[in-house]
């Protein structure tokens, strides 16, 4: 998940063709739109965001964005490769400790195929890692285990905006609430609590469902 709020705002707007058109055409009340998308932005950001901050981001996004093909975003998700990674733990610590954490990985020769994801926001670093990562930094008594749904987009879709917000919107419409959604290039990680396996498999079934345009063209 991008830590930059403007990137998140672009993700949310790009996932809705009506909002995209209204923003790029200038036919929009920025404050009203900011209030409308605020819950989605906060869900992706992981904490509260002021409406005025979203308004400023909307102005920046509106000057530079081009309309996203909503059906193309859906197609990129449906055609992606899906992987389930279990035994993931989470640790949150001050960002100034990040260098020491990565130094410990170097000293212990952490395997190259280890799963490790770090994102930074408001002075805190959140680290998601597998068993090998936490064998280096140490397990805590209160560490909660998670399952990652790793979605790998085809390279041709790597730079397509709107995927994270589209995922949040589709999953929300199906009453599926993941812990987090994180995008890194053509890879998207959806974080589920370990006990939430039913939601995980419903998410896969929902996201791999072909968009309506595919079904229509196939008949």
Protein Blocks (a to p, Z undefined) as FASTA:
>chain_A
ZZblklmmmmmmmmpmklmmmmmnopacfklmmmmmmmmmmmmnopacdfklmmmmmmmm
mmmmccddfklmmmmmmmmccdddehiacddddfklmmmmmmmmmmnopafkbccdddde
ehiacddddfklmmmnopafklccdddddddddfklmmpghklmmmmmmmmmnopacfbd
cdehjaccddddfklmmmmmmmmmmmmpccfklmmmmZZ
